[in-house]
Amino acid sequence: MHLQREIARLHFYDSKSSDREIANIVGISPTTVGNLRAKLRVLQTDWPSLQELDDDRWRTVVGTHDRSIAVSKPAPDWAWVHQEMQIPEATLEQLWQEWRETTPLGIGYTQFTTGYRQYVKKLHITMRQVHYPGDKLFVDFAGRTVPVHVAGVEQISKAQIFVAVLGYSNLTFVYAVPTQTTADWVLCHNKCFEYMGGAASWVVSDNLKAAVWRRERHRIVVNPAYRDCLTHYGTAARPTRVRKPKDKPKAEVGVQIAQRYILFRLRHRQFFSYEELNEELRVLTDKLNLHPFKKLKGCRRQSFEEGEQEKLRALPSRPYELSDWRYQIRVGQDQHVEHQNAYYSVPYYLAGSKVDLRFTSSILEIFTAGRRVAIHPIASIHGKVVTEPEHQPIAHRIVSESEPAALTQWAASVGPHAQKMIAYHLLDRRDPTNGLRAAQKMRNLARNHGEERFEKVCAYALKSNITTLRSIESILKTNADLRPAKPANSNNRTTHDNVRGAQYFGD
């Protein structure tokens, strides 16, 4: 159509020009130009009137309709053909024969198959995905592995290559791990976020077990450890549909580029540790990110720093530590739950109920109904009992706090004089029973009058070697330690006639 319009414009611009001259300008045969100019002469119109016509109206006015057989002969309803093709054992030839029986003058078999294929293509139009800065990070494992000769291991390890690509800038990250397990999958994400200096809003991954446990009809069950990792970084998982690689084209292309640009260069190299392999991958990845685009300006690194880096979510102060879960663990009647041959306290009202345990190599967290109720450091000794006083009922707490060790620990937290006073009653007295009772009573006095006040009273009493419970109670009651000190006796005495001096007795 654009050629027809150009021929018409040149025709009306200079009607005296020959067909060959216009043909040389347009680039088609003079015969075709002559045929179209003959139609234009018959119309008796001008160029401005033709210029306003759309393509369909142009064909009608000028008379340049396509006269091929495929257009002139009737065609079937392609929706009906497609519906019939869904039936098992259906063939295009059989459907064409049935249709030709009702439409003898319809298109032939060749045009029938061509038309159907064009119709099917229209049903699967690919949508161009638009990516915004900081929105999505596409992750996947490459299909190709790299052999690693680990020292002390006879069998050669096959390194799994993790590839991550940001949707907007195409910044790429490559990292090698021994397996595709949850631990290595989480480690790859830690290293990736550290390399990029932030996290995208969504992480688009495949449906490997390290990311997705299972897909149900109305929900996706994400691996809890992976979900916690992404939550720690303020992002979330968006797994693709099963067997739908077009849902993560950036990852597919990123894997292809990584295999061609990075892994191909390592085909003759031998690596003896994963540290050595990852150092080389880091160097080649930096080169890839600095490699200029073919059709765009700049490179991946430049596009990332100028348009996407500031849009990423800030990283937390500490990297994510891999955790694991144990669900529906019964709490004993002693308000403790067992984990790895050690026992940890929970609030007493949860005795006999079931709780969930989230644990790392150093911390144990206890949850009920999705709410954390206790946190403990992991015990290094098997059989150890870890108890928090606030988890105990009041009666149990009183009994626990009445023990000499608890009294000694409490006195040390109050001050050195209180510690010395309590130590006397627990260790130095000849009657330990009454000494324990006295120490318990003194702790009650400290709670009633304040621990700072009790420390000062103990300091005052010990100066005078006062240790009895009644004396301590009396000092607190009368505030004897707060009274001003009496003035010291003066050596200047009053003299009069009846007082004999020192000389009298000295002689």
C-alpha positions in Angstrom: 0.0 0.0 0.0 2.8 2.5 0.7 4.2 1.9 -2.8 0.7 2.5 -4.3 0.5 5.8 -2.4 4.0 6.9 -3.5 3.2 6.1 -7.2 0.0 8.1 -6.9 1.7 11.0 -5.3 4.4 11.1 -8.0 1.8 10.7 -10.7 -0.2 13.7 -9.6 3.0 15.7 -8.9 4.1 15.4 -12.5 1.7 13.7 -14.8 4.1 14.1 -17.7 6.8 11.9 -16.2 7.1 8.4 -17.8 6.3 5.1 -16.1 10.0 4.1 -16.2 11.1 7.3 -14.3 8.6 6.6 -11.5 9.5 2.9 -11.5 13.2 3.8 -11.0 12.3 6.1 -8.0 9.9 3.5 -6.4 11.9 0.4 -7.2 9.3 -1.7 -9.0 8.7 -2.7 -12.6 7.4 0.0 -15.1 4.5 -2.3 -16.1 3.1 -2.2 -12.5 3.5 1.5 -12.4 1.7 1.9 -15.8 -1.2 -0.3 -14.6 -1.8 1.8 -11.5 -1.5 5.1 -13.4 -4.1 3.9 -15.8 -6.5 3.3 -12.9 -5.7 6.8 -11.5 -6.5 8.5 -14.9 -9.9 6.9 -15.0 -10.8 8.2 -11.5 -10.6 11.9 -12.4 -9.6 12.9 -8.9 -6.7 14.6 -7.2 -4.0 13.6 -4.7 -5.4 15.4 -1.6 -8.7 13.5 -1.9 -6.9 10.1 -2.2 -4.5 10.9 0.6 -7.2 10.9 3.2 -8.5 7.4 2.4 -7.6 4.4 4.6 -6.2 1.2 3.1 -9.6 -0.6 2.7 -11.3 2.5 1.2 -8.2 3.0 -1.1 -8.6 -0.5 -2.5 -12.3 0.1 -3.2 -11.9 3.5 -4.9 -8.7 2.7 -6.9 -9.6 -0.9 -7.6 -6.5 -2.6 -6.3 -8.1 -5.5 -4.4 -6.1 -8.8 -4.1 -7.5 -11.1 -6.8 -5.7 -14.3 -5.7 -7.6 -17.5 -5.3 -7.0 -17.7 -1.6 -8.9 -14.5 -1.0 -11.7 -15.0 -3.6 -12.6 -18.5 -2.4 -14.6 -19.0 0.8 -12.7 -20.2 3.9 -14.0 -22.2 6.9 -14.7 -21.0 10.4 -11.3 -21.5 12.0 -12.7 -21.6 15.5 -14.8 -24.6 14.5 -11.8 -26.3 12.9 -9.7 -25.7 16.1 -12.5 -27.1 18.3 -12.7 -30.2 16.1 -8.9 -30.7 16.2 -9.1 -31.1 20.0 -10.9 -34.5 19.5 -8.4 -37.4 19.6 -7.5 -38.9 16.1 -8.8 -35.7 14.3 -6.8 -34.7 11.3 -6.8 -31.6 9.1 -7.3 -33.6 5.9 -10.4 -35.3 7.3 -11.9 -32.0 8.5 -11.1 -30.4 5.1 -12.9 -33.2 3.2 -15.9 -32.9 5.5 -16.0 -29.1 5.0 -15.6 -29.3 1.2 -18.6 -31.5 1.0 -20.7 -28.6 2.3 -18.6 -25.9 0.5 -17.5 -27.3 -2.9 -16.1 -24.0 -4.0 -14.0 -23.4 -0.9 -10.2 -23.2 -0.6 -8.0 -26.2 -1.3 -6.2 -28.4 1.2 -2.9 -26.4 1.1 -4.6 -23.1 1.9 -6.7 -24.9 4.5 -3.7 -26.1 6.4 -1.9 -22.7 6.0 -4.9 -20.8 7.2 -5.3 -23.0 10.3 -1.7 -22.7 11.3 -2.0 -18.9 11.1 -5.1 -19.0 13.2 -3.3 -21.1 15.9 -0.4 -18.7 16.0 -2.8 -15.9 16.8 -4.0 -17.9 19.8 -0.6 -17.9 21.4 0.6 -14.3 21.0 3.6 -13.6 23.3 3.2 -10.7 25.6 6.2 -8.4 26.0 7.1 -8.1 29.7 7.9 -4.7 31.0 10.3 -4.7 34.1 10.5 -1.8 36.5 13.6 -0.8 38.6 13.9 -2.9 41.7 10.8 -4.9 41.0 11.9 -8.5 40.1 14.9 -10.7 40.5 14.9 -13.9 38.3 16.8 -16.8 39.7 17.6 -20.4 38.5 20.2 -23.1 38.3 22.1 -23.6 35.1 21.8 -26.9 33.3 25.5 -27.3 33.0 27.8 -28.1 36.0 31.5 -27.6 36.6 33.7 -30.4 38.0 35.5 -29.7 41.3 38.3 -31.9 42.5 37.8 -31.6 46.3 40.8 -32.6 48.3 40.3 -35.9 50.2 37.3 -36.9 48.1 37.7 -39.6 45.5 34.6 -38.8 43.5 34.6 -35.5 41.5 32.0 -33.1 42.8 29.7 -31.4 40.2 29.2 -27.8 41.1 25.7 -26.4 40.6 25.8 -22.9 39.0 23.3 -20.4 40.5 22.3 -17.5 38.1 20.4 -14.4 39.2 19.3 -11.6 36.8 17.6 -8.3 37.7 14.7 -7.6 35.5 15.4 -3.9 34.7 19.2 -3.6 34.4 20.0 -7.2 33.6 22.7 -7.2 36.2 23.8 -10.8 36.6 25.2 -12.8 39.5 26.7 -16.2 39.3 27.7 -18.5 42.2 28.7 -22.2 42.6 27.4 -24.5 45.3 27.8 -28.3 45.8 24.0 -29.1 45.7 20.6 -27.7 45.0 19.4 -28.3 48.6 17.7 -25.7 50.7 20.9 -24.8 52.6 22.8 -24.0 49.3 19.8 -22.4 47.8 19.5 -19.9 50.7 23.3 -19.4 50.7 23.1 -18.4 47.0 20.5 -15.8 47.8 22.5 -14.4 50.7 25.5 -14.0 48.4 23.4 -12.5 45.6 21.8 -9.8 47.8 25.2 -9.0 49.2 26.7 -8.7 45.7 23.8 -6.4 44.5 23.7 -4.4 47.7 19.9 -4.8 48.1 16.9 -6.9 47.4 14.2 -6.7 44.7 10.5 -6.6 45.6 9.9 -10.1 44.1 12.1 -13.1 43.5 10.9 -15.2 40.5 12.1 -18.8 40.7 11.4 -22.2 39.3 9.5 -24.9 41.2 12.5 -26.8 42.6 12.0 -28.3 46.1 14.3 -25.8 47.7 11.8 -23.1 46.8 8.4 -24.7 46.5 7.2 -27.7 48.5 4.1 -28.3 46.5 1.4 -26.6 44.4 -2.2 -27.0 45.4 -5.3 -25.9 43.6 -5.6 -22.5 45.3 -2.2 -21.9 46.8 1.5 -22.5 46.6 3.3 -24.0 49.6 6.7 -22.3 49.7 9.6 -23.9 51.5 9.4 -22.4 55.0 13.2 -21.9 55.3 13.2 -20.1 51.9 10.2 -18.0 52.9 11.9 -16.9 56.1 15.0 -16.0 54.1 13.1 -13.8 51.8 11.1 -12.3 54.6 14.4 -11.4 56.4 15.4 -9.4 53.3 12.0 -7.8 52.9 11.1 -9.5 49.7 8.8 -12.4 48.7 8.7 -15.4 46.3 6.8 -15.5 43.1 7.2 -19.0 41.6 6.5 -19.5 38.0 3.9 -21.9 36.6 4.9 -25.5 36.0 6.6 -26.0 32.7 6.2 -22.3 31.7 9.7 -21.0 31.0 8.3 -17.9 29.5 7.3 -16.8 33.0 11.0 -16.2 33.7 12.6 -15.3 30.4 15.3 -13.2 32.1 16.5 -16.3 34.0 16.4 -18.5 30.9 18.4 -15.9 28.9 20.7 -15.2 31.9 21.5 -18.9 32.2 22.2 -19.1 28.5 24.5 -16.1 28.6 26.3 -17.4 31.7 26.9 -20.7 30.0 28.2 -19.2 26.8 30.2 -16.2 28.3 31.4 -17.7 31.6 31.2 -21.5 31.8 32.5 -22.0 28.2 35.7 -20.2 29.2 36.2 -22.6 32.1 36.0 -25.8 30.1 39.7 -26.5 30.2 40.2 -25.3 33.8 40.5 -27.6 36.8 39.3 -26.4 40.2 40.2 -28.0 43.5 37.9 -26.1 45.8 34.6 -24.1 45.6 36.4 -21.0 46.9 38.7 -21.1 43.9 35.8 -21.7 41.5 33.7 -18.8 43.0 36.7 -16.4 42.8 37.0 -17.1 39.1 33.2 -16.8 38.6 33.3 -13.5 40.3 36.0 -12.1 38.0 34.1 -13.3 34.9 30.8 -12.1 36.2 32.2 -8.6 36.7 33.5 -8.7 33.1 30.1 -9.7 31.9 28.3 -6.9 33.7 30.8 -4.4 32.2 30.5 -5.8 28.7 28.6 -3.2 26.4 25.1 -4.0 25.2 24.7 -4.6 21.5 21.5 -2.7 21.0 21.4 -0.4 24.1 23.7 2.2 25.5 26.1 1.3 28.3 26.4 -2.0 30.1 24.6 -4.0 32.8 26.6 -2.4 35.6 26.0 1.2 34.3 22.3 0.5 33.9 22.1 -0.9 37.4 24.0 2.0 39.1 22.1 4.7 37.2 18.5 3.3 37.3 18.0 0.4 39.6 20.5 0.4 42.6 18.6 3.0 44.6 15.3 1.3 44.0 16.4 -2.0 45.8 15.3 -2.6 49.3 18.0 -2.0 51.9 19.7 -5.0 53.4 19.3 -5.9 57.2 22.3 -5.4 59.5 23.0 -9.1 59.6 22.7 -11.8 56.8 20.1 -14.4 57.1 21.0 -17.5 59.1 19.5 -20.7 57.8 16.9 -22.1 60.2 14.8 -25.2 60.3 11.5 -26.1 61.8 9.9 -28.8 63.9 6.2 -28.7 64.1 3.6 -29.8 66.7 6.1 -30.7 69.5 4.4 -31.7 72.8 5.4 -29.6 75.9 5.9 -31.7 79.0 4.0 -31.1 82.3 7.2 -29.6 83.7 6.8 -26.7 81.2 9.9 -27.8 79.1 10.1 -29.0 75.5 12.8 -31.3 74.3 15.1 -30.4 71.4 18.3 -32.2 70.4 18.6 -33.9 73.8 18.3 -30.7 75.8 15.2 -29.2 77.5 14.0 -25.6 77.2 11.3 -23.8 79.2 8.1 -22.3 77.9 5.5 -20.3 79.7 3.8 -22.5 82.3 0.3 -22.1 80.8 1.5 -24.0 77.7 2.2 -27.2 79.6 0.8 -30.2 77.7 0.1 -28.2 74.5 1.9 -28.4 71.2 4.3 -25.8 69.9 6.5 -25.2 66.8 10.2 -24.9 67.0 12.4 -22.8 64.8 16.1 -23.3 65.3 19.4 -22.3 63.9 22.9 -23.4 64.9 22.8 -20.9 67.9 19.2 -20.0 68.7 16.0 -21.8 69.4 12.6 -20.0 69.0 9.4 -21.4 70.3 6.1 -20.5 68.6 2.4 -21.1 69.4 -0.4 -20.0 67.0 2.2 -18.2 64.9 3.4 -16.1 67.9 6.8 -16.4 69.5 6.6 -17.2 73.2 10.2 -18.1 74.1 13.8 -17.8 72.8 16.8 -19.6 74.1 20.5 -20.1 73.1 21.2 -23.6 72.0 22.6 -25.7 74.8 26.0 -27.2 74.1 25.6 -30.0 76.7 23.3 -32.9 76.2 20.7 -33.3 78.9 21.0 -29.6 80.0 17.8 -28.0 81.3 17.4 -24.3 80.3 14.8 -22.5 82.4 13.8 -18.9 82.4 12.3 -17.7 85.7 9.5 -15.7 84.1 8.2 -19.0 82.5 7.5 -20.5 85.9 4.4 -20.1 88.0 4.8 -17.8 91.1 4.8 -20.8 93.5 7.6 -22.6 91.5 9.5 -19.3 91.2 9.5 -18.8 95.0 10.8 -22.3 95.5 13.5 -21.9 92.9 14.5 -18.5 94.2 14.8 -19.8 97.8 17.7 -22.0 97.0 21.2 -20.9 98.3 22.6 -20.5 94.7 19.7 -18.2 93.8 20.2 -16.1 96.9 23.9 -15.8 96.3 23.4 -14.8 92.7 20.8 -12.2 93.8 23.1 -10.7 96.5 25.9 -10.4 94.0 23.6 -8.4 91.7 22.7 -6.0 94.6 26.2 -5.1 95.8 29.4 -6.2 97.6 28.1 -5.5 101.1 24.8 -7.3 100.5 26.8 -10.2 99.0 29.0 -10.3 102.2 26.0 -10.2 104.5 24.1 -13.1 102.6 27.3 -15.1 102.4 27.7 -14.9 106.2 24.3 -16.3 106.8 24.6 -19.1 104.1 28.2 -20.2 104.7 29.6 -19.0 108.1 26.7 -19.6 110.5 26.7 -22.8 112.5 23.0 -23.4 111.9 22.5 -23.5 108.1 18.7 -23.8 108.4 18.2 -20.6 110.2 20.9 -18.9 108.1 18.9 -19.8 105.0 15.7 -18.4 106.5 17.5 -15.2 107.5 18.9 -14.8 104.0 15.4 -15.3 102.6 14.0 -12.7 105.0 16.7 -10.2 104.1 15.9 -10.6 100.4 12.2 -9.8 101.2 13.4 -6.7 103.1 15.4 -5.6 100.1 12.4 -6.0 97.9 10.2 -4.0 100.2 12.7 -1.2 100.9 14.7 -1.2 97.7 17.9 -3.0 96.9 19.9 0.2 96.9 18.7 1.0 100.4 19.5 -2.6 101.6 23.0 -2.3 100.2 23.6 0.9 102.3 22.2 -0.7 105.4 24.5 -3.7 105.0 27.5 -1.4 104.6 26.5 0.5 107.8 25.9 -2.8 109.8 29.1 -4.5 108.8 31.1 -1.6 110.0 29.8 -2.3 113.5 29.9 -6.1 112.9 26.1 -6.3 113.0 24.7 -9.3 111.1 21.5 -10.4 112.9 18.2 -10.2 111.1 16.6 -8.3 113.9 19.3 -5.7 113.8 18.9 -5.2 110.1 15.1 -4.9 110.5 15.7 -2.3 113.3 18.1 -0.2 111.2 15.6 -0.1 108.3 12.8 0.7 110.7 14.5 3.5 112.6 16.7 4.7 109.8 19.7 4.5 112.2 22.2 4.6 109.3 20.7 8.0 108.2 21.2 9.8 111.5 24.0 12.3 111.7 27.1 11.0 113.5 27.8 12.2 117.1 30.7 14.6 117.6 33.9 13.2 119.0 34.8 13.9 122.7 37.0 17.1 123.2 40.2 17.0 125.2 39.6 20.5 126.6 37.9 20.0 130.0 36.5 22.6 132.3 38.8 23.3 135.3 37.9 24.6 138.8 39.4 24.4 142.4 38.0 20.9 143.2 39.7 19.3 140.2 43.2 18.0 140.9 45.4 18.1 137.8 47.6 15.4 136.3 50.6 16.6 138.3 49.0 15.6 141.5 48.7 12.0 140.4 51.9 12.0 138.5 54.1 12.9 141.4 
